């Protein structure tokens, strides 16, 4: 089982940018469906973006389309989420995870991913 660890969260002003990293250990991220998710207090976990490494186009939630970019580096065994034009609604704990249920499409559907780690907090203010 590949273990993932998120990092790179922090506080940023509206309109700013952050890059989140997801470091994998215990296995390769190649040929896997990987995703970014977020959760705010009192709400369900929400899919943000997903990609199948080495294949095709990434999938994004409508709320982040055009602002966030998911990418990966197989050599470094890392997944990234570049977040631009941040808004207060983007404030959440962000998680990365691997798809654990086989599906036709690689999309960020929370119920199909896991396990869930500590996450990294992103706070967008002002």
ChimeraX attribute file (.defattr): number of C-alpha atoms within 10 A of each C-alpha:
attribute: neighborCount
match mode: 1-to-1
recipient: residues
	/A:1	9
	/A:2	13
	/A:3	18
	/A:4	26
	/A:5	19
	/A:6	23
	/A:7	18
	/A:8	16
	/A:9	18
	/A:10	14
	/A:11	14
	/A:12	18
	/A:13	14
	/A:14	17
	/A:15	14
	/A:16	14
	/A:17	17
	/A:18	18
	/A:19	16
	/A:20	22
	/A:21	22
	/A:22	25
	/A:23	18
	/A:24	20
	/A:25	14
	/A:26	9
	/A:27	11
	/A:28	16
	/A:29	26
	/A:30	17
	/A:31	12
	/A:32	16
	/A:33	25
	/A:34	28
	/A:35	32
	/A:36	28
	/A:37	23
	/A:38	23
	/A:39	18
	/A:40	15
	/A:41	8
	/A:42	6
	/A:43	8
	/A:44	10
	/A:45	18
	/A:46	19
	/A:47	23
	/A:48	27
	/A:49	27
	/A:50	29
	/A:51	25
	/A:52	23
	/A:53	20
	/A:54	14
	/A:55	11
	/A:56	9
	/A:57	12
	/A:58	19
	/A:59	20
	/A:60	22
	/A:61	16
	/A:62	10
	/A:63	11
	/A:64	17
	/A:65	12
	/A:66	12
	/A:67	14
	/A:68	21
	/A:69	19
	/A:70	22
	/A:71	20
	/A:72	20
	/A:73	13
	/A:74	15
	/A:75	9
	/A:76	11
	/A:77	16
	/A:78	20
	/A:79	26
	/A:80	21
	/A:81	23
	/A:82	14
	/A:83	20
	/A:84	17
	/A:85	15
	/A:86	22
	/A:87	19
	/A:88	15
	/A:89	12
	/A:90	20
	/A:91	19
	/A:92	21
	/A:93	18
	/A:94	27
	/A:95	29
	/A:96	33
	/A:97	28
	/A:98	23
	/A:99	22
	/A:100	14
	/A:101	11
	/A:102	10
	/A:103	10
	/A:104	6
	/A:105	11
	/A:106	22
	/A:107	24
	/A:108	26
	/A:109	17
	/A:110	19
	/A:111	12
	/A:112	16
	/A:113	22
	/A:114	18
	/A:115	15
	/A:116	15
	/A:117	14
	/A:118	13
	/A:119	22
	/A:120	21
	/A:121	19
	/A:122	21
	/A:123	19
	/A:124	19
	/A:125	16
	/A:126	8
